[in-house]
């Protein structure tokens, strides 16, 4: 009489199978990272050029603040070496707009709220994969109470706007969003 083979299912995945699955998920396409970037493996460097200020209204610190914020973002979230010129990726931008407009008007036709909008024209070149090249405009804004002078709130507003613009430009460049 033949013995019967009994298989007991425990509901657990063997450790080797879990390890194999994890390895396949993280290495299968080779361009995804846990920071959300999708940089091809052959891309090793990035050149982030100084953001030129070309807007009519002057903010003397905005170009430097945006350039440094973009460089910090790439430093923190990518493995790319930052170079001065001729990176595998090349990012340049012009600040083309710095505008204040009234947003909410009271019954006496006085602005209750104003909006500061910054517009940037960015240029992205991928020397290894030219199909990823682009030239785009980005804008971001922040509203403030018109009882405050722009001088009183400008630094805080600019920080908020820079964060939004840097995030948008970074995502367009290396996250393909």
ABEGO torsion letter per residue (X at the ends): XBBBBBBBBAGBBBAAAAAAAAAAAAAAAGABBAAGBBBBAABABBBBBBBBBABABBBAAAAAAAAAAAAAAAAAABABBBBABGBABBBBBBBABBBBBBABBBAAGBBABBBBBBBBBBBBBBAABAAABBBBBBBBBBBBBAABBAAAAAAAAAAAAAAAAAAAAAAAAAAGX
